[in-house]
Amino acid sequence: MRLEKSCKMERRAKMKAKRGKLWKWLFACTSFLLAVVYGFTIGAQGYRTLLCGVIGGETSQVITPDGARVLQGYTDNGQTLEEWIEAGDQLVQEVEGEGAVLLKNDGETLPLAEGSAITLFSRSSVELVMGGTGGGSFKSTRTVDLKTAMEDAGFQVNKTLWDFYKTYDGQEGYVRLNNTGWQGATDDGIFVAEVDPEDFTQEIRDSYADYSDAAIVVLSRIGGEGNDMPRGEFGDGTRYLALQEIEKELLREIQNSGEFDNVVVLLNTANPLELSWLDEKEFGVDACLWIGGVGQSGIRAIADILRGTINPSGRLVDTYASNSLSAPAMQNFGTFTFTNAAEVETVIPGAEVSNYIVYQEGIYVGYRYYETRYADSVIDPIAPVPALR
């Protein structure tokens, strides 16, 4: 009797243990499923328009005053992917054509004559700045280079110098800082990665004569989100937005050759360069066009401007200072670190909140500062815009 009772108690204990394990297993599975569903729900909310488009559901809706409901979403107009991409290219070219700014056009240099034979100068001519940094950067396999754009527009391009730039190995100790090609570094500091004209061979200089209708010089700088411009000077002592000595040597090379009928400068940057040198005779610049970042195909619009099929109608949005470090904001611009930055890192691992900036200039930003404090120093604040004829 006692043995039978003991067996029953043992069976009950085993059953209870099994039920405990079962409940633990069910709880774990349920918790996991709830976590998955919750995570999917959060993600689905962010992509609900895309998901609804795939499964055929409604996206968002607009209720009109008369109570009618209009579904909002993507519509198929019958275009292929390639047609959509082509439409995007056309938009890029339209924006570039309307936004480019003609800063100088002495002696009706522009537009150039149809079929002009031209030479493209500077390392940036073969590696254009396409966009900005951070949210303004992009990657594309469809980018159009300057030579292709100019040739498609009917110009004859000096292949000898172009090929030299494309294969240039750089000077000793040269290190590229990014893939735009215009900036580099040596032990002496950061510099504009321009090719020293002393490296030009006699073959290159002999090629000028056959492509002498115009010298097109591309100057580039870049700075933006996550890529602040240097606050100090380049290795040669010049300011970041000033013309560096090696760029001056390039312009002198063109001027001293005596081969070119016209010298046209393209400012391939969204940053306001110091431009007082544009009117200095030693550089012989006849025309200057601000083109910004050209995107994947905007350089085609620049070729059209140079040949006269597009009249540039853009305007500068700010004052271009002869000394880029003269703005009051520069007094507070720098890398300043909170004294308790380490404490923040301890509380929030990986938090990038160690630096700060103090704004003291109030409304006196950009042109407001120069046209109040230094109003008498502003050159032609309402100057007429040069035109293509």
ZILINLIN-V873904 format. One record per run of one state. SS is the DSSP state (a for helix, b for strand, c for the rest). FROM is the first residue (numbers start at 0). TO is the last residue. If there is no record, write none. Layout:
# ZILINLIN-V873904
SS,FROM,TO
SS,FROM,TO
This chain:
# ZILINLIN-V873904
c,0,0
a,1,45
c,46,46
a,47,54
c,55,58
b,59,62
c,63,67
b,68,71
c,72,79
a,80,98
c,99,99
b,100,104
a,105,107
c,108,115
b,116,120
c,121,121
a,122,124
c,125,132
a,133,135
c,136,144
a,145,151
c,152,154
b,155,156
c,157,157
a,158,166
c,167,173
b,174,175
c,176,181
b,182,185
c,186,187
b,188,191
c,192,195
a,196,198
c,199,200
a,201,210
c,211,212
b,213,219
c,220,222
b,223,223
c,224,225
b,226,226
c,227,231
b,232,232
c,233,237
b,238,238
c,239,243
a,244,256
c,257,261
b,262,267
c,268,274
a,275,278
c,279,285
b,286,289
c,290,297
a,298,306
c,307,326
a,327,330
c,331,334
b,335,336
c,337,339
a,340,346
c,347,353
b,354,355
c,356,365
a,366,369
c,370,373
a,374,376
c,377,388
